[in-house]
């Protein structure tokens, strides 16, 4: 018989498994992490990156082959909203430099010195969420992998990512903590808190040797520049010149300062904001309106502006000193400009540190480099640093002393909305407004960025004072299933605690909402044939027990995507920016990223098979199959049959085993995954059976493909 203690332990373990609370452990070989709780998505795979946090070349974006897909997307449901995103975080020493582990003095920029780079990987990493990611299933196929990180319902943000680097060149251990929120007012930014500690370590503890593992005791004087370097044109450039630029070649960086409207009484009442925007690419091809001004990356067929995002960041907090842990509103020291090429990759020597500090001829707070006369046109890889310092840090083992300093930044995006990007772009394309007016409209996004930064300022002020930030309900798990003439969407919470407000524990659930997108998954995808299809609210219920929606307003053979959100009643949001506001969970996080397609049940008769469209042309395919113009549909099929597609000369190109519905789709690819060419094709419908297994006649259907 089990002891009472054993039974109690067993029950506790069972309870922990139900709520998915697991020990919060540092992972020294971590899986990828991702911020995706709001309006943007950004992975943190820095364990495999090109350097640590405290580094000149430290970035968290990734290429996927030659597609140019960059991981930072805002807003994440719009086609080609991807942006370049890099982190540059060097340490800048004064002229005294640093004494290395061999007792030799190293000065920044000296010949043979590598004192601005760090090629070590993260030492450890960890991700924690308030709720686990939603489970999403489409036609029985699960779309989300098993969650491998941690869940903590008491977390004060929707997600927290942590990691540490060891920078051997400076003997610095850096700890980063990144938080983000799903609250609709706080979805467009994340907060980055970093602490740099002068431990003297020259390698990570798991790589220690017995020889000179730390720097000797000493005091250093240093500045901490950081550039969250964005290229808002990454996706748009592909549309204007036909290829991806490598380092945001036509973007400019600048800055502004503004008094806080949401936290006016804080000692740091004014924020300095660095930002980036898409400027004109020199020597571009003319548009139909005879302009070569591709500011905003206008579409070459209708003028839609792809690159209206204004990404940027601001300093929210800086230690006064290693010994005084209060905010120093006199920081930042400077906001210098630099380019990857030529300033960083193309220039070495002591002058480089002056650029990082803002103490060169450009000044501490220069305007954008074109307006300031530094450049005549945008340069490759623009960076706008926010530099803090100078700081004095001491390492003394006998005193168990390792000084540190902490900084907090908000990183986010603003911009004019998609409808303005369309109307302004079309007006310019049609010659109704000038190049300058188009540019002025795009730069109105700076005001949007400011509101984002000030909301982050408000949230951080509450966060550090242990005051709650209103949280919407979590998004539910969803299941989407294609059906005969309908598509069914089901949703559920894993436990009743999800109905309770995350901060107060009060049940404040109000409604379920179902959204749908027709055609392609992303808004403004050319596969939608410029049909302006958007995500639309198609169903809402305030009845908690209704957890299913049968969508009958669907067209057979057309792709549909769904998302389900939860809304609270606003009763627990008395302390928000907008007291009493109903809050809705993010529509982005549980989208069904595979299409569901309504079909007709298979027939128990033959000789009624149709090929749609026929002829299959790009225009016809786009009109009938928005989002999938290469799709050809075979309708009125028997319950069971084999489909074989032949060329006019009798060559077999594709075989499809069909069962169940009366519909089948073909993407014009052969069995060897090659697109077929234009021509006449024969569909042979053979081995036909009805619902009860009765044999049916075969059928041949001729159709035409024009590619």
Buried (B, 14 or more C-beta within 10 A) or exposed (E): EEEEEEEEEEEEEEEEEEBBBEEEEEBEEBEBBBBBBBBBBBBBBBBEBBBBBBBBBBBBBBEEEEEBBBBBBBBBBBBBBBBBBBBBBBBBBBEEBBBBBEEEEBBBBBEEBEBBBBBBBBBBBBBBBBBBBBBBBBBEEEBBEEBEBBBBBEBBBBBBBBBBBBBBBBBBBBBBBBBBBBBBBBBBBBBBBBBBBBBBBBBBEEEEEEEEBBBBBBEBBBBBBBBBBBBBBBBBBBBBBEEBBBBBBBBBBBBBEBEBEBBEEBEBEEBBBBBBBBBBBEEBEEBEBEBEBBBBBBBBEEBBBBBBBBBBBBBBBBBBEBEEEEBBBEBBBBBBBBBBBEBBBEBEEEEBBBBBBBBBEBBBBBBBBBEEEBBEBBBBBBBBBBBBBBBBBBBBEEEEEBBBBBBBBBBBBBBBEBEBBBBBBBBBBEEEBEBEEBBEBBBBBBBBBBBBBBBBBBBBBBBEEEEBBBBBBBBBBBBBBBBBEBBBBBBBBBEEBBBBBBBBEEBBBBBBBBBBBBBBBBBBBBBBBBBEBBBEEBBEBEEBEEBBBEBEEBBBBBBBBBBBBBBBBBBBBEEBBEEEBBBBBBBBBBBBEBBBBBBBBBBBEBBEBEBBBBBBBEEBBBEBBBBBBBBBBBBBBBBBBBBBBBBEEEEEBBEBEBEEBBBBBBEBEBEEEEEBEEEEBBBBBEBBBBEEEEEBEBBEBEBBBEE
